[in-house]
Amino acid sequence: MTRHPTSDTELVPNGPLLLTLPELAAHLRIDRATVYRLLQRGELPIPVLRLGRSPRVRVSDLEHYLAEMADDERDRRLLPAFSRHRRAV
């Protein structure tokens, strides 16, 4: 007898593929209204998918965005040290 998955976590063992905007806000630890405002202004460059009337974002897009932010922050910290080193040489 074949067993069918009964919950989303069984379908996607590592978590959901899509987040609602309130879930996105919770992950980023910011207010839901802030998420809507940032998306509307284009300051949160994460594609929004519409499933009917419900906007969703892919977890993979969120992870990619956060990785880019971390890389930018690391580069910003390293850049001044690199410039000082270059001037001394």
Buried (B, 14 or more C-beta within 10 A) or exposed (E): EEEEEEEEEEEEEEEBEBBBBEBBBEBBEBEBEEBBEBBEEEEBEBEEEEEEEEBBBBBEBBEEBEEEEEEEEEEEEEEEEEEEEEEEE
